[in-house]
Each structure stands twice: as C-alpha cells, then as structure tokens.
C-alpha cells in the first residue's frame, strides 16, 4: 500500500511540474515573422508581417535589415538591392531597449 501511495504521489508531482512548465512556456513572450517566409524570393519592395504574443503592453517590435535597425519602420521595405537579405524582428521595451525576450529572423532573396 505504501508503494502505491508513493507511486501516486510521484505521478501527481511529475504531472504538476509538467503542467507548470507548459504554462510558463505558453505565457512566454514570442515574436514570429509571418511573411515573407524563410527562403522566399521577393520584389525590391515588399511588406513584412509579424505577430507578438504574450508581451507586456509597452513592448513593441524593432525591425532590422541585414543587422541595421530600421527606425520608424512601417511594414514595407522599399528599394532593397538584389541578393540575399536577413530580416530580424526583436522585442523592445518602452525605452526602446532590446528586451532580450524574443526574436525571429528570416532570410529572403530579392529577385530580378
């Protein structure tokens, strides 16, 4: 009987820890580039869309093209030279500092 009780308690503890980890992951801040997708070929002018999940209200995205911050970015890249380029979005806090919580990147090819 003691073994059965211990096994049930152990199972309950493992289930609680697993649920706690899952809930923490579900509530973590994430940012995802929705389009373009990694490897897409795009025109020299193209839009990006992204989503931010579970971020504090004063957090927002900063967008980078080939590592260069795109200050005042409104969602459309214009006159991007032909070739491969990396787009990165990062979560920034209300002071515009990198929050260090989430980032996403894609590489696209600007075609002919």
N, C-alpha and C positions, 0 to 999 in steps of 0.2 A: 504494500500500500504506500509506503514511504517513497519507493522508486516511482510509482505512478504519479504521486503528488509532485515530486521533484521534476519529472518529465513535463507535466502540465505547466508548472511554473516556468520552467526553462522555455518552453514553447511560447508561452504568453509574453515573456520578456523579449525573446527574439522578434516576435510579431510587433511588439510595441516599438522596438528600436528600428525595425524596417519601416514601419509607418511614419515614424518621426523623421527618418532620413528622406523618405519620399515627400513628405510635406515640406521639408526645408528646401528640397530641390524644386518643388512646384512653386515656391514663393520666392525663388532667387530671381534677380533681375537678369533679363536676357534681351538681346537685340539681334534681329535677323534681317538680312537683306533678302527681300522677296523677289526683286527683279532689278537688274538682269541677274541671271544665274551664272554661277561659276562656269567659265569656258564659252559663254555666249559671244557671238560676233554682233557688234552694234555699229550704228552710224556715228559720225563725228559729233552729233548732237543726240543725246539720249537722256531719259529720265531714270532715276532710281526710286524704288520704294522699299521701305523697311518698316518693321514693327518693333516696338519696345514693350516688353511685358514685365509687370511687377516692379516698376521703378518708382521711387518717391516722386511726388508731384512736381518738384522743382528740377528734376533731372531731365535732360534732353540729349539729342544726338549731335555729335560733331562728325563731319564727313571729311575724309581725306582722299585725295587722288595721288597715287604714287608717293604716299607719305607726306604730301603737302596739304596742310589744313585749308579747307575751302570756306573761309569766313563769309558768313551771310548766305550760305548755300540754300537755295530754294527748291531743290529737287531735280534740276536739269543741268547736265553738263553740256557745254557748247564748245565747238571748235577743238575737240580733243584730237591730237595728232594720231595718225595711223600707227598701229602696233599694239602690243600688249600693255595693259594698264591694270593696276590694282586699286580697287575701291575698298576703303575701310570705314566702318562706322563704329564709333565708341560712345559710351555713355559719359556725359559730363554733368557735373553738379551745378548748383545755382551760381557758383562763382566761375563757371566755365573751366574748371579744372577736371582733368580725367578722373572719373570716379573709380576707375580700376575694377569695375564690377562686371562689365560685359563689353565684348567687341565681336565684330563679324567682318569678314573680308571675302571678296570675290575678285577673280582675275578675268578681264574681258579683252576681246580683241576688237579694235576699231578697224573696220574693213575698208575696202576700196570705195 
